[in-house]
């Protein structure tokens, strides 16, 4: 039934925190993020609109506080998630993420096969193997983030301000895969304990 | 924060209104109530100075008693009565679930399972649901407040006389939270918020230093563990886990079983369990004790309880993994709940974590005091903390192949809204079934079904063309609502989750009407909230908002809202209008003032973001 899905509201996530209009904050540079700064912003905004502060107000105000606070959490969660944040950044930088599905990345495909097989071999309850798997995924992730950061830095320093689309898609594809597999590994961890 | 607190004139308490601000810990074995007395947050005791109220409800033909069993004399045995304990284990559960639980936790009272959604206990006064039984415990606590503060009958019936925060186990699911809410309503309490027990404990524990704290909450029937990060006045829960079937009760049961296995000539009885429980308590201060002339030692207890304590330690490990933290980053482990009095528990934690558990707070009272702290925060501007909790269990939708697609993963901060877009699978598909589930497992059958609803009359479109936006919202009470909207037609269906188990709205209304104690005023407003009152309140709110923030609207918007407002004021004065007409005006005014309300909120957020103060 669910042929495709997409997240809503990513654009507004940036707007929520005024990230475009306040570039001096440097909250986003390529893949990395100043998590502490984002968090400080989040808490400050939350303190202003949390429904706990409106318990005695009119229902309409209560409702709009609840909505604002919920939206804020959504924005914060999306921006703190590495994959979602990179997706948003690439999208805003004009990289066509849909292309990823049309241009096959054979290296990624092979890597994925390899990791899937590895995960398939991990026996239920084998904590050590799971941790190894986690480490491997972490490695791929930090490499991808680093590469994306460099791609961003290039646009800042070179004459040509545009991003290398193909390279972006390549690293984004790896991030997406890692994120999917990490969720699976964590879920296994959870079910064991 | 205090600046944002805008009390609408119509809602601010009148000087002659006596409003009580209360914190309630509704526990499996004991319950407590706290209020500010003589300027001090205090646990309200009964006339015998007992702070703890046993969560025991005794139904006889004509009376309902709550608390310690007073019928020690034999002659009372002749009277027909039913004594109900540990009802919290069963609240918000379906007949099938209760049936399954009973195999593990036998009780002395009998159940009726004729309603699959709402199992009931057989009592001399008829069948009673867990919600009703719990409401009696809440009523008994409320009575303590009435006695302590000499509230007269007039004020008791005011709808918001009892402003209450009630605690629930962090690991309570949606149905259990809804059920607790309903019980409070029936008991005539105005619920400001449901908060999680370990989070409440954190608020009242009195830790001074900032940092990460683990709250180990081991009560009579439930175990919860939460990781809270404290940064001055901000308490942010980062992860929570637990087991709603793990508590001191289970240690009693395990020790009883141990005893039976060792001394084969004894029979299982509730009396034996009582003796064993006493023995357990005395073994936390002495090394040995006697039960039925048999010598029991500390080591015996340790042996029997080890598997249960082990389970709590496993939960702690899971908590740290979820939060991606290690014990060396933890500032302290706070001990909450009666079961943490046991030296055995303390030793086990010290060994497993290398931390000396903090026992500075009274483990029985700290949760109720935390609930009170939250209630005060919500009703006055003197208390300025910000509490950010998380949702304990993942929420998702059923997808193809009986799998669950997670929409809100566990440990997501609340309140939160999350949207996802789905499409149809077949050409001209006209309806879409939305099945909402809660739990961590991947298969639908392993998760708990919260609700099913259908989005009907979809426009006839080719497969994959329709765009259906499903929005999950979890509010600050941890309660879920789901909205679905077909985007091309804007056809909308929304539900406040009606749990697959528990009371229906009708059943709740009936109970409210029946309950003598429920504020009459509130029943009135609930049953047929006079549209006039609603209109008057809304007009007040709009006037207030306009006076402050007129500048947020452009000319046509301002003109439109002022026009509707004028019309609304005329309607309010016009006695000839019927209810339906008034409702139309209310809806109009709401719609036209909505942008203003939203913008005011956004404005406040932007102000907070650009301000110089750093939290």
Interface residues (C-beta under 8 A of the other chain):
Chain A: X1 X2 X3 X4 X5 X6 X7 X8 X9 X16 X17 X18 X40 X41 X43 X44 X45 X46 X47 X48 X49 X50 X51 X52 X53 X54 X55 X56 X57 X58 X59 X60 X61 X63 X64 X65 X66 X67 X68 X69 X70 X71 X72 X73 X74 X76 X77 X187 X189 X190 X191 X193
Chain B: X1 X4 X5 X6 X7 X8 X10 X11 X12 X192 X193 X231 X234 X236 X314 X315 X317 X318 X321 X322 X374 X377 X378 X379 X386 X387 X388 X399 X400 X405 X412 X413 X414 X415 X416 X417 X418 X419 X420 X421 X422 X423 X424 X425 X432 X440 X441 X442 X463 X464 X469 X473 X474 X475 X476 X537 X538 X540 X541 X590 X593 X594 X597 X598 X600 X601 X602 X604 X605 X606 X607 X608 X609 X610 X611 X613 X614 X615
